[in-house]
Amino acid sequence: MKRDSRLSGILHVLLHMAEEKDPVTSEHLAKAMRTNPVVIRRIMAGLRQKGFVRSEKGHGGGWRIARDLSTVTLRDIYEAIGSPDIFAIGNRTEAPGCLVEQSVNAAMDDAFDKAETLLLERFGKVTLAALSADFHARKTQRANQCEFEDRTHVS
């Protein structure tokens, strides 16, 4: 079963872009994401339509974050990419004639609806600024660990 990793990938790209002072080219982002620049341009065009990124043309051009990271939630980005299905599992048939399968579908649909509502509520509370802060905390922690390890190892 294939998972849809677009949201994760786009969040990854946006956070990398937020670290750059200059515009980032589609080619650079594609290389980082191990995909084709056309795929990046298509994704970015959709995000530009929603006002999350902007593009700059010409020499030194590329993509930039267009909004303050604290104003953009995971749910905003999820919706901007078309609200893909959250769950990879589903009902065997959507309109079964079998009463047993109708019971199974009703139970599963209820559970899926509740889980999706909870997940989307959580996505609405997590901002790109929070993800960026977490990244910076991890980066600082790693630097501190490496510094400690360097001081404790004797050649």
C-alpha positions as a Markdown table, in Angstrom:
| # | Residue | x | y | z |
|---|---|---|---|---|
| 1 | Met | 0.0 | 0.0 | 0.0 |
| 2 | Lys | 1.5 | 3.3 | -1.1 |
| 3 | Arg | 1.4 | 6.2 | 1.2 |
| 4 | Asp | 0.9 | 9.8 | 0.0 |
| 5 | Ser | 3.9 | 11.7 | 1.3 |
| 6 | Arg | 3.2 | 15.0 | -0.5 |
| 7 | Leu | 2.3 | 16.9 | 2.7 |
| 8 | Ser | 5.5 | 15.7 | 4.5 |
| 9 | Gly | 7.6 | 16.6 | 1.4 |
| 10 | Ile | 6.1 | 20.0 | 1.0 |
| 11 | Leu | 6.5 | 20.9 | 4.6 |
| 12 | His | 10.1 | 19.8 | 4.3 |
| 13 | Val | 10.6 | 22.0 | 1.3 |
| 14 | Leu | 9.0 | 25.0 | 3.0 |
| 15 | Leu | 11.1 | 24.7 | 6.1 |
| 16 | His | 14.3 | 24.5 | 4.0 |
| 17 | Met | 13.1 | 27.6 | 2.1 |
| 18 | Ala | 12.5 | 29.5 | 5.3 |
| 19 | Glu | 16.2 | 29.0 | 6.2 |
| 20 | Glu | 17.3 | 30.7 | 3.0 |
| 21 | Lys | 17.8 | 34.4 | 2.7 |
| 22 | Asp | 17.8 | 34.2 | -1.1 |
| 23 | Pro | 15.1 | 32.8 | -3.4 |
| 24 | Val | 15.4 | 29.0 | -4.0 |
| 25 | Thr | 15.2 | 27.6 | -7.5 |
| 26 | Ser | 13.0 | 24.7 | -8.4 |
| 27 | Glu | 16.1 | 22.8 | -9.5 |
| 28 | His | 17.7 | 23.2 | -6.0 |
| 29 | Leu | 14.5 | 22.1 | -4.3 |
| 30 | Ala | 14.1 | 19.2 | -6.7 |
| 31 | Lys | 17.6 | 18.0 | -6.0 |
| 32 | Ala | 16.9 | 18.1 | -2.2 |
| 33 | Met | 13.7 | 16.2 | -2.6 |
| 34 | Arg | 15.0 | 13.8 | -5.2 |
| 35 | Thr | 12.4 | 14.6 | -7.7 |
| 36 | Asn | 12.0 | 16.5 | -11.0 |
| 37 | Pro | 12.0 | 20.3 | -11.1 |
| 38 | Val | 8.7 | 20.2 | -13.0 |
| 39 | Val | 7.1 | 18.4 | -10.0 |
| 40 | Ile | 8.4 | 21.2 | -7.7 |
| 41 | Arg | 7.1 | 23.9 | -10.0 |
| 42 | Arg | 3.7 | 22.3 | -10.1 |
| 43 | Ile | 3.5 | 22.1 | -6.3 |
| 44 | Met | 4.8 | 25.6 | -5.9 |
| 45 | Ala | 2.4 | 27.1 | -8.4 |
| 46 | Gly | -0.5 | 25.7 | -6.3 |
| 47 | Leu | 1.1 | 27.1 | -3.1 |
| 48 | Arg | 1.6 | 30.5 | -4.9 |
| 49 | Gln | -2.1 | 30.6 | -5.8 |
| 50 | Lys | -3.0 | 30.1 | -2.1 |
| 51 | Gly | -0.5 | 32.9 | -1.1 |
| 52 | Phe | 2.0 | 30.7 | 0.8 |
| 53 | Val | 4.9 | 31.3 | -1.6 |
| 54 | Arg | 5.9 | 33.8 | -4.3 |
| 55 | Ser | 8.2 | 33.5 | -7.2 |
| 56 | Glu | 10.8 | 35.9 | -8.5 |
| 57 | Lys | 11.9 | 35.8 | -12.1 |
| 58 | Gly | 15.3 | 36.4 | -13.7 |
| 59 | His | 18.8 | 35.8 | -12.6 |
| 60 | Gly | 18.9 | 35.1 | -8.9 |
| 61 | Gly | 15.2 | 34.3 | -8.9 |
| 62 | Gly | 13.3 | 31.4 | -7.5 |
| 63 | Trp | 10.8 | 30.7 | -4.7 |
| 64 | Arg | 10.3 | 32.5 | -1.4 |
| 65 | Ile | 8.0 | 32.0 | 1.5 |
| 66 | Ala | 5.3 | 34.7 | 1.2 |
| 67 | Arg | 3.8 | 34.6 | 4.7 |
| 68 | Asp | 5.0 | 34.7 | 8.2 |
| 69 | Leu | 5.5 | 31.1 | 9.4 |
| 70 | Ser | 3.4 | 31.7 | 12.5 |
| 71 | Thr | 0.4 | 32.3 | 10.3 |
| 72 | Val | 0.5 | 29.0 | 8.3 |
| 73 | Thr | -0.7 | 25.7 | 9.8 |
| 74 | Leu | -0.2 | 22.2 | 8.6 |
| 75 | Arg | -3.9 | 22.2 | 7.9 |
| 76 | Asp | -3.5 | 25.2 | 5.6 |
| 77 | Ile | -0.9 | 23.3 | 3.5 |
| 78 | Tyr | -2.9 | 20.1 | 3.6 |
| 79 | Glu | -5.9 | 21.9 | 2.2 |
| 80 | Ala | -3.7 | 23.8 | -0.4 |
| 81 | Ile | -2.5 | 20.5 | -1.8 |
| 82 | Gly | -6.1 | 19.3 | -2.3 |
| 83 | Ser | -6.9 | 17.6 | 1.1 |
| 84 | Pro | -5.6 | 14.1 | 0.1 |
| 85 | Asp | -7.1 | 11.1 | 1.7 |
| 86 | Ile | -5.7 | 10.7 | 5.2 |
| 87 | Phe | -6.2 | 7.0 | 5.5 |
| 88 | Ala | -5.0 | 4.4 | 3.1 |
| 89 | Ile | -7.5 | 1.9 | 4.3 |
| 90 | Gly | -11.2 | 2.0 | 3.5 |
| 91 | Asn | -14.4 | 0.0 | 2.9 |
| 92 | Arg | -14.4 | -2.9 | 0.6 |
| 93 | Thr | -17.5 | -1.5 | -1.2 |
| 94 | Glu | -19.1 | 1.8 | -0.6 |
| 95 | Ala | -22.7 | 0.7 | -1.2 |
| 96 | Pro | -23.0 | -2.9 | -0.2 |
| 97 | Gly | -26.2 | -4.9 | -0.4 |
| 98 | Cys | -25.0 | -7.2 | 2.4 |
| 99 | Leu | -26.3 | -6.2 | 5.9 |
| 100 | Val | -23.1 | -7.5 | 7.6 |
| 101 | Glu | -21.0 | -5.3 | 5.3 |
| 102 | Gln | -23.2 | -2.3 | 5.9 |
| 103 | Ser | -22.6 | -2.8 | 9.7 |
| 104 | Val | -18.9 | -3.0 | 9.1 |
| 105 | Asn | -18.9 | 0.1 | 6.9 |
| 106 | Ala | -20.9 | 2.1 | 9.4 |
| 107 | Ala | -18.5 | 1.3 | 12.2 |
| 108 | Met | -15.4 | 2.0 | 10.1 |
| 109 | Asp | -16.9 | 5.2 | 8.7 |
| 110 | Asp | -17.6 | 6.5 | 12.2 |
| 111 | Ala | -14.1 | 5.7 | 13.4 |
| 112 | Phe | -12.5 | 7.2 | 10.3 |
| 113 | Asp | -14.6 | 10.4 | 10.6 |
| 114 | Lys | -13.7 | 10.9 | 14.2 |
| 115 | Ala | -10.0 | 10.2 | 13.6 |
| 116 | Glu | -9.9 | 12.5 | 10.7 |
| 117 | Thr | -11.6 | 15.3 | 12.6 |
| 118 | Leu | -9.1 | 14.9 | 15.5 |
| 119 | Leu | -6.1 | 14.9 | 13.1 |
| 120 | Leu | -7.3 | 17.9 | 11.1 |
| 121 | Glu | -7.9 | 19.8 | 14.4 |
| 122 | Arg | -4.3 | 19.0 | 15.4 |
| 123 | Phe | -3.0 | 20.1 | 12.0 |
| 124 | Gly | -4.8 | 23.4 | 12.5 |
| 125 | Lys | -2.8 | 24.0 | 15.7 |
| 126 | Val | 0.7 | 23.3 | 14.4 |
| 127 | Thr | 2.3 | 26.2 | 12.6 |
| 128 | Leu | 5.3 | 26.2 | 10.3 |
| 129 | Ala | 6.9 | 28.5 | 13.0 |
| 130 | Ala | 6.5 | 25.6 | 15.5 |
| 131 | Leu | 8.1 | 23.2 | 13.1 |
| 132 | Ser | 10.9 | 25.6 | 12.5 |
| 133 | Ala | 11.5 | 26.1 | 16.2 |
| 134 | Asp | 11.6 | 22.4 | 16.7 |
| 135 | Phe | 14.2 | 22.1 | 13.9 |
| 136 | His | 16.3 | 24.8 | 15.5 |
| 137 | Ala | 16.1 | 23.1 | 18.9 |
| 138 | Arg | 17.2 | 19.8 | 17.4 |
| 139 | Lys | 20.0 | 21.5 | 15.6 |
| 140 | Thr | 21.3 | 23.2 | 18.8 |
| 141 | Gln | 21.0 | 19.9 | 20.7 |
| 142 | Arg | 23.0 | 18.0 | 18.1 |
| 143 | Ala | 25.6 | 20.7 | 18.1 |
| 144 | Asn | 25.9 | 20.5 | 21.8 |
| 145 | Gln | 26.1 | 16.7 | 21.7 |
| 146 | Cys | 28.9 | 16.9 | 19.1 |
| 147 | Glu | 30.7 | 19.5 | 21.2 |
| 148 | Phe | 30.4 | 17.3 | 24.3 |
| 149 | Glu | 31.6 | 14.2 | 22.4 |
| 150 | Asp | 34.6 | 16.1 | 20.9 |
| 151 | Arg | 35.6 | 17.2 | 24.5 |
| 152 | Thr | 35.3 | 13.7 | 25.9 |
| 153 | His | 37.2 | 11.8 | 23.2 |
| 154 | Val | 40.9 | 11.7 | 23.6 |
| 155 | Ser | 43.0 | 10.8 | 20.6 |
